[in-house]
Amino acid sequence: MAAGLVISAPASGVGKTTLTLALARAWRHRGLNVQCFKSGPDYIDPAFHAAATGRASVNVDSWAMDRGAIAHLVSRGVDADVVLAEGSMGLFDGVAARGVSGTGATADIAEMLGWPVVLVIDPSGQAQTAAAIAAGLRDYRPGLKLAGVVLNRVASPRHQDLVRHALNEVGIAVFGALPRHAEISLPKRHLGLVQAEEQAEIGKLIDEAARFVAEHVDLDAVLRSAASWSPQPAVNGLNVAPPGQRIALARDAAFSFVYPHMLEAWRGAGAEISTFSPLADEAPDASADVCWLPGGYPELHAGKIAANAHFRSGLRAFAETRPVHGECGGYMVLGTALTDADGVRHEMTGLLGLETSFAKRRMHLGYRLAELAAPMPGHRPGARLRGHEFHYSTIIAQPDMPLAVVHDATGAVIAETGSRRGHATGTFFHLIAEDR
């Protein structure tokens, strides 16, 4: 039977990922099997979890997934000693309108699974007020259990004593306090952390984080606070159909944002996946029956993509007879042109008329519910797809037929409809699940 915990915080940027990785690696050093999950639509953190634990991590999302799908995904923790779910943003942060089984908040997952919450609190610029914040989070939703807190970035022993005393007065356990420690800072870029596979020293960084946290946090007390848990049988699994039997998947530093649960669902349905690298000027496998270009950072590699003639001609030849689909960055590469941050316009593959600019930056962020006006690989017209959009590019032109009517989480129609032309389709949102 596993011990389950949720790692959350009052806000983003407080240190949830670092603490999750450190706890996972420290317990692994003690000989425990640790399984991680990511609450919410972040597609970068699961790779860090896998680096820390040696086990694949997946997203669980209460806005996009029903309880059966979530139960199916977390059941992979049945043979683990410890199961950690890392939250997104603040503990109760989600959307205003309820989705399939919740608002997308970390608190939904904690309550659904019955796992206590360990809060990461950064008391920079405050002292006793940190206790008021922690107490407010503890009491905000009945039925949610707060295990205790870990303080991060404490300024001095005196600062720590003030915060600890205030938390003790309101009955909240303090598992430890972390001084500032630049050596375990994870590098970032515009869409979040620099990806785990791009960091050659990620193993050493996680080891240092584990050493540092073990020195300052009572690992035994954290473990004792976890809830005993064994997965319940899932009535329903994931409602995700593979886009084809043989899938050519673009996979490199420019095309890496694909949800692990999607790939697992495709393989679980019997699909075969072959990867290719557009950055290495590779074309999709000619024996595949569908090509999928996920999101990533094409704006950082636009010049190289534009210069890779074998990739571009191979993709065009593939699209003459078989479906090609792009998500977000993949969608941009299927378009006519992409203007980078320096204002340089690069020719893309031209399978769609989409033209985008990263020079005119504007953040697009949020859940998306799309009703397909035409088929896309794996999904019929009229299907309702749930996904998430996060990018900074601006649409200069989107002249093709829309792929879908797309709404945000409030129900408002948005302009990023996706496109379709011939065998090519694309969306700005990353697919998470289809409504049943």
C-alpha positions as CSV (number, residue, x, y, z in Angstrom):
1,M,0.0,0.0,0.0
2,A,1.4,3.4,-1.0
3,A,1.6,6.6,1.0
4,G,0.0,9.5,-0.9
5,L,0.8,13.3,-0.7
6,V,0.1,16.4,-2.7
7,I,2.8,19.1,-2.9
8,S,1.2,22.5,-3.3
9,A,1.7,26.2,-2.5
10,P,-0.2,29.5,-2.2
11,A,1.1,30.6,-5.7
12,S,3.4,29.8,-8.6
13,G,7.1,30.2,-8.3
14,V,7.4,29.2,-4.7
15,G,9.4,26.0,-5.1
16,K,6.9,23.1,-5.6
17,T,8.9,21.4,-8.4
18,T,12.2,21.6,-6.5
19,L,10.7,20.2,-3.3
20,T,8.9,17.4,-5.2
21,L,12.1,16.4,-7.1
22,A,14.2,16.6,-3.9
23,L,11.7,14.5,-1.8
24,A,11.4,11.9,-4.6
25,R,15.2,11.5,-5.0
26,A,15.9,11.6,-1.3
27,W,13.3,8.8,-0.6
28,R,14.6,6.9,-3.6
29,H,18.1,7.1,-2.1
30,R,16.6,5.4,1.0
31,G,15.4,2.5,-1.2
32,L,11.8,3.6,-1.6
33,N,9.9,3.4,-4.9
34,V,8.4,6.8,-5.7
35,Q,5.7,7.6,-8.2
36,C,5.0,11.2,-9.2
37,F,2.1,12.9,-11.0
38,K,1.5,16.4,-12.1
39,S,-1.9,18.1,-11.3
40,G,-3.0,20.3,-14.2
41,P,-1.9,20.8,-17.8
42,D,1.8,21.5,-17.4
43,Y,3.6,19.3,-20.0
44,I,7.2,20.0,-18.8
45,D,7.3,18.9,-15.2
46,P,6.6,15.2,-15.8
47,A,10.0,14.7,-17.5
48,F,11.6,16.1,-14.4
49,H,9.6,13.7,-12.2
50,A,10.8,10.8,-14.4
51,A,14.4,12.0,-14.0
52,A,14.1,12.1,-10.2
53,T,12.3,8.7,-9.8
54,G,13.2,6.6,-12.8
55,R,9.4,6.1,-13.3
56,A,7.2,7.8,-15.9
57,S,5.0,10.6,-14.6
58,V,1.7,11.7,-16.1
59,N,-0.7,14.6,-15.8
60,V,-4.0,14.3,-14.0
61,D,-6.5,17.1,-14.6
62,S,-9.9,17.6,-13.1
63,W,-11.1,20.1,-15.7
64,A,-10.4,17.9,-18.7
65,M,-10.6,14.3,-17.2
66,D,-13.4,12.4,-15.5
67,R,-12.8,10.5,-12.3
68,G,-12.5,7.2,-14.1
69,A,-9.6,8.6,-16.3
70,I,-7.9,10.0,-13.2
71,A,-8.3,6.7,-11.3
72,H,-6.9,4.9,-14.3
73,L,-3.8,7.1,-14.5
74,V,-3.0,7.1,-10.8
75,S,-3.3,3.3,-10.6
76,R,0.3,3.1,-11.9
77,G,1.3,4.0,-8.3
78,V,0.0,0.7,-7.0
79,D,3.5,-0.8,-6.6
80,A,5.1,2.4,-5.2
81,D,6.0,3.1,-1.6
82,V,5.3,6.8,-1.9
83,V,3.1,8.7,-4.4
84,L,3.6,12.4,-4.9
85,A,1.3,14.7,-6.9
86,E,2.8,18.1,-7.7
87,G,0.3,20.9,-8.0
88,S,0.0,23.8,-10.4
89,M,-0.2,27.5,-9.4
90,G,-1.9,27.9,-6.0
91,L,-3.7,25.2,-4.2
92,F,-7.2,26.3,-5.1
93,D,-6.4,28.0,-8.4
94,G,-8.4,26.8,-11.3
95,V,-11.0,28.2,-13.7
96,A,-14.4,29.8,-12.7
97,A,-16.6,27.2,-14.5
98,R,-16.4,23.6,-13.5
99,G,-15.2,21.1,-16.1
100,V,-15.5,17.3,-16.2
101,S,-14.8,16.6,-12.6
102,G,-13.6,20.0,-11.2
103,T,-12.1,23.3,-12.0
104,G,-8.5,22.1,-12.7
105,A,-7.4,23.1,-9.2
106,T,-4.8,21.0,-7.3
107,A,-7.3,20.9,-4.4
108,D,-9.7,18.8,-6.6
109,I,-7.1,16.1,-7.0
110,A,-6.1,16.1,-3.3
111,E,-9.8,15.8,-2.2
112,M,-10.6,13.2,-4.9
113,L,-7.7,11.0,-3.9
114,G,-7.8,11.7,-0.2
115,W,-4.2,12.7,0.0
116,P,-3.0,15.3,2.5
117,V,-1.3,18.5,1.3
118,V,2.2,19.6,2.0
119,L,2.4,23.4,1.4
120,V,5.6,25.1,0.3
121,I,5.5,28.6,1.8
122,D,7.9,31.3,0.8
123,P,7.8,33.9,3.6
124,S,10.1,36.4,1.9
125,G,9.0,39.9,2.9
126,Q,6.8,38.6,5.7
127,A,6.9,36.6,8.9
128,Q,3.7,35.9,11.0
129,T,1.5,36.6,7.9
130,A,2.8,33.4,6.4
131,A,0.9,31.5,9.2
132,A,-2.3,33.4,8.3
133,I,-1.9,32.4,4.7
134,A,-1.3,28.7,5.6
135,A,-4.3,28.7,8.0
136,G,-6.5,30.3,5.4
137,L,-5.6,27.6,2.9
138,R,-6.1,24.9,5.5
139,D,-9.6,26.1,6.3
140,Y,-10.8,27.2,2.9
141,R,-12.3,23.9,1.8
142,P,-13.8,21.4,4.3
143,G,-12.6,17.9,3.6
144,L,-9.1,18.9,2.5
145,K,-6.4,17.9,4.9
146,L,-3.3,20.0,5.4
147,A,-0.3,17.8,6.5
148,G,2.0,20.7,7.2
149,V,4.4,23.1,5.6
150,V,7.9,23.4,4.3
151,L,9.3,27.0,4.4
152,N,11.4,28.0,1.4
153,R,13.9,30.8,1.1
154,V,14.0,31.8,4.7
155,A,16.2,34.8,5.3
156,S,17.8,34.0,8.6
157,P,17.4,31.9,11.8
158,R,15.5,34.7,13.4
159,H,13.2,34.9,10.5
160,Q,12.6,31.2,10.6
161,D,11.9,31.3,14.3
162,L,9.2,34.0,13.9
163,V,7.4,32.1,11.1
164,R,7.7,28.7,13.0
165,H,6.3,30.2,16.2
166,A,3.3,31.7,14.3
167,L,2.6,28.4,12.5
168,N,2.8,26.5,15.8
169,E,0.3,28.8,17.3
170,V,-2.3,28.0,14.7
171,G,-1.6,24.2,14.9
172,I,0.3,23.8,11.6
173,A,3.3,21.5,11.5
174,V,6.5,22.8,10.1
175,F,8.5,19.9,8.4
176,G,11.5,22.1,7.8
177,A,12.9,25.4,6.5
178,L,15.1,25.9,3.5
179,P,17.6,28.8,3.3
180,R,18.2,30.3,-0.1
181,H,20.4,28.0,-2.2
182,A,21.2,29.1,-5.7
183,E,22.8,25.7,-6.6
184,I,19.4,24.1,-6.9
185,S,17.7,26.7,-8.9
186,L,16.1,25.3,-12.1
187,P,16.7,27.4,-15.3
188,K,13.6,28.9,-16.9
189,R,12.5,30.3,-20.3
190,H,9.3,31.9,-21.6
191,L,7.1,28.8,-21.4
192,G,8.4,27.6,-18.0
193,L,11.4,25.5,-17.0
194,V,14.1,24.6,-19.5
195,Q,13.2,21.0,-20.3
196,A,14.8,18.2,-18.4
197,E,16.2,16.5,-21.6
198,E,18.0,19.8,-22.4
199,Q,19.9,19.8,-19.1
200,A,22.9,17.5,-19.2
201,E,23.5,18.0,-15.4
202,I,19.9,17.5,-14.3
203,G,20.8,14.3,-12.3
204,K,23.5,16.2,-10.4
205,L,21.1,19.1,-9.7
206,I,18.4,16.8,-8.4
207,D,20.9,15.0,-6.2
208,E,22.1,18.3,-4.7
209,A,18.4,19.3,-4.1
210,A,17.8,16.0,-2.4
211,R,20.9,16.4,-0.2
212,F,20.0,20.0,0.7
213,V,16.3,19.1,1.5
214,A,17.3,16.1,3.5
215,E,19.6,18.3,5.6
216,H,16.8,20.8,6.4
217,V,13.5,18.9,6.2
218,D,12.3,16.0,8.5
219,L,11.8,13.4,5.7
220,D,10.4,10.9,8.2
221,A,7.8,13.4,9.5
222,V,6.7,14.2,5.9
223,L,6.4,10.5,5.2
224,R,4.3,9.8,8.3
225,S,1.9,12.6,7.3
226,A,1.0,10.8,4.1
227,A,-2.2,8.9,3.7
228,S,-2.2,5.2,3.2
229,W,-3.6,4.6,-0.3
230,S,-4.4,1.9,-2.7
231,P,-5.9,2.7,-6.1
232,Q,-9.6,2.0,-6.7
233,P,-10.6,0.1,-9.8
234,A,-11.2,2.5,-12.7
235,V,-14.6,2.1,-14.3
236,N,-13.4,4.0,-17.3
237,G,-9.9,4.5,-18.8
238,L,-8.8,7.3,-20.9
239,N,-11.0,8.5,-23.8
240,V,-8.2,9.0,-26.2
241,A,-8.1,7.4,-29.6
242,P,-4.8,7.1,-31.5
243,P,-4.6,9.2,-34.6
244,G,-3.5,6.2,-36.7
245,Q,-2.0,2.7,-36.5
246,R,1.5,3.8,-37.3
247,I,2.3,7.3,-36.1
248,A,5.3,9.4,-37.1
249,L,6.0,11.7,-34.2
250,A,8.3,14.7,-34.4
251,R,10.5,14.6,-31.4
252,D,13.5,16.9,-30.5
253,A,14.2,20.2,-28.8
254,A,11.7,22.1,-31.0
255,F,8.9,19.5,-30.8
256,S,8.7,18.0,-27.3
257,F,5.4,19.2,-25.7
258,V,3.3,16.1,-25.8
259,Y,1.4,14.7,-22.8
260,P,2.9,11.4,-21.6
261,H,-0.6,10.0,-21.1
262,M,-1.5,10.6,-24.7
263,L,1.4,8.5,-26.0
264,E,0.6,5.8,-23.5
265,A,-3.0,5.8,-24.6
266,W,-2.0,5.5,-28.2
267,R,0.3,2.6,-27.5
268,G,-2.2,1.0,-25.2
269,A,-4.7,1.0,-28.2
270,G,-2.1,-0.8,-30.3
271,A,-0.6,2.0,-32.2
272,E,3.1,2.1,-33.1
273,I,5.0,5.3,-32.7
274,S,8.2,6.1,-34.7
275,T,10.0,9.4,-33.9
276,F,11.9,11.7,-36.2
277,S,13.8,15.0,-35.7
278,P,13.0,18.0,-37.9
279,L,16.0,19.7,-36.4
280,A,18.2,16.9,-37.7
281,D,16.6,17.4,-41.1
282,E,14.7,14.1,-40.9
283,A,11.4,13.4,-42.7
284,P,8.6,11.3,-41.2
285,D,8.7,7.6,-41.7
286,A,7.3,6.8,-45.1
287,S,5.6,3.7,-43.8
288,A,3.5,5.6,-41.2
289,D,-0.1,6.4,-41.9
290,V,-0.3,9.7,-39.9
291,C,2.2,12.4,-38.8
292,W,1.9,14.3,-35.6
293,L,3.9,17.5,-34.8
294,P,3.6,18.4,-31.1
295,G,4.3,21.8,-29.6
296,G,7.7,23.0,-28.3
297,Y,10.0,25.8,-29.2
298,P,10.1,26.2,-33.0
299,E,10.5,29.9,-32.5
300,L,13.9,29.3,-31.0
301,H,14.9,27.1,-34.0
302,A,13.0,28.8,-36.9
303,G,16.1,29.4,-39.0
304,K,17.2,25.8,-38.8
305,I,13.7,24.5,-39.6
306,A,13.4,26.8,-42.6
307,A,16.8,25.6,-43.9
308,N,16.1,21.9,-43.4
309,A,14.9,21.1,-47.0
310,H,14.7,17.4,-46.5
311,F,12.4,17.7,-43.6
312,R,10.2,20.2,-45.3
313,S,9.9,18.4,-48.6
314,G,9.5,15.0,-46.9
315,L,6.6,16.4,-44.8
316,R,5.0,17.9,-47.9
317,A,5.2,14.6,-49.7
318,F,3.7,12.8,-46.8
319,A,0.8,15.2,-46.6
320,E,-0.1,14.6,-50.2
321,T,-1.6,11.3,-49.3
322,R,-1.9,11.0,-45.5
323,P,-3.0,13.2,-42.5
324,V,-0.6,15.5,-40.8
325,H,-1.6,17.3,-37.5
326,G,0.2,20.0,-35.6
327,E,-0.3,21.3,-32.0
328,C,0.7,24.8,-31.1
329,G,4.4,25.0,-32.2
330,G,3.7,22.1,-34.6
331,Y,0.8,24.0,-36.0
332,M,3.0,27.1,-36.5
333,V,5.5,24.9,-38.5
334,L,2.7,23.6,-40.7
335,G,2.0,27.3,-41.6
336,T,3.4,29.5,-44.2
337,A,5.8,31.6,-42.1
338,L,7.0,32.2,-38.6
339,T,8.6,35.5,-37.5
340,D,11.1,35.1,-34.6
341,A,11.7,37.4,-31.6
342,D,14.2,39.4,-33.7
343,G,11.7,40.1,-36.3
344,V,13.2,37.8,-38.9
345,R,10.6,36.0,-41.1
346,H,11.3,32.3,-41.7
347,E,9.5,30.2,-44.3
348,M,7.8,27.2,-42.8
349,T,6.3,24.1,-44.5
350,G,3.3,25.8,-46.1
351,L,0.8,23.0,-45.6
352,L,-1.5,25.6,-44.0
353,G,-1.8,29.3,-44.6
354,L,-1.2,30.2,-41.0
355,E,1.4,32.9,-40.4
356,T,2.6,33.7,-36.8
357,S,4.9,36.2,-35.2
358,F,6.9,35.8,-32.0
359,A,8.1,39.4,-32.4
360,K,4.6,40.6,-31.5
361,R,4.4,38.7,-28.2
362,R,1.1,38.2,-26.4
363,M,0.4,35.4,-23.9
364,H,-2.4,33.0,-24.7
365,L,-3.1,30.8,-21.7
366,G,-6.0,28.6,-20.6
367,Y,-8.2,25.6,-21.0
368,R,-9.9,25.0,-24.4
369,L,-13.1,23.1,-25.4
370,A,-13.2,22.5,-29.1
371,E,-16.1,21.1,-31.2
372,L,-14.6,19.8,-34.4
373,A,-16.2,21.1,-37.7
374,A,-14.2,18.6,-39.6
375,P,-12.3,15.4,-38.8
376,M,-8.7,15.5,-37.4
377,P,-6.6,12.4,-36.9
378,G,-8.3,10.1,-34.3
379,H,-11.4,12.3,-33.9
380,R,-14.6,12.6,-35.9
381,P,-16.5,15.8,-36.8
382,G,-18.6,17.0,-33.9
383,A,-16.2,15.5,-31.3
384,R,-15.7,17.7,-28.2
385,L,-12.0,17.9,-27.4
386,R,-10.6,19.3,-24.2
387,G,-7.1,20.8,-24.2
388,H,-4.9,23.6,-23.0
389,E,-3.3,26.5,-24.8
390,F,-0.1,28.3,-23.7
391,H,2.0,30.3,-26.1
392,Y,3.2,33.8,-26.8
393,S,2.9,33.9,-30.6
394,T,0.5,36.2,-32.5
395,I,-1.6,35.2,-35.5
396,I,-0.8,37.4,-38.5
397,A,-3.0,35.3,-40.8
398,Q,-5.2,32.3,-40.4
399,P,-6.9,32.0,-43.9
400,D,-7.8,28.4,-44.1
401,M,-11.1,26.8,-43.1
402,P,-11.5,26.6,-39.3
403,L,-11.0,23.2,-37.8
404,A,-13.3,23.8,-34.8
405,V,-15.4,26.1,-32.8
406,V,-13.2,26.7,-29.8
407,H,-14.3,28.1,-26.4
408,D,-12.3,29.0,-23.4
409,A,-13.2,27.8,-19.9
410,T,-15.8,30.5,-19.5
411,G,-17.6,29.5,-22.7
412,A,-16.4,32.5,-24.7
413,V,-15.6,31.8,-28.3
414,I,-11.9,32.5,-29.2
415,A,-10.2,33.3,-32.4
416,E,-7.7,30.4,-32.3
417,T,-10.0,28.0,-34.2
418,G,-7.3,25.8,-35.7
419,S,-7.1,25.3,-39.5
420,R,-7.6,22.6,-42.1
421,R,-6.4,22.3,-45.7
422,G,-6.2,19.0,-47.6
423,H,-4.7,16.4,-45.3
424,A,-3.2,19.0,-42.9
425,T,-4.9,20.1,-39.6
426,G,-3.6,22.1,-36.7
427,T,-4.7,23.6,-33.4
428,F,-3.1,26.0,-30.9
429,F,-4.3,23.8,-28.0
430,H,-2.7,20.7,-26.8
431,L,-5.2,17.8,-26.6
432,I,-5.8,16.2,-23.2
433,A,-8.9,14.2,-23.6
434,E,-12.2,13.8,-25.6
435,D,-15.5,14.1,-23.9
436,R,-17.3,10.8,-23.7
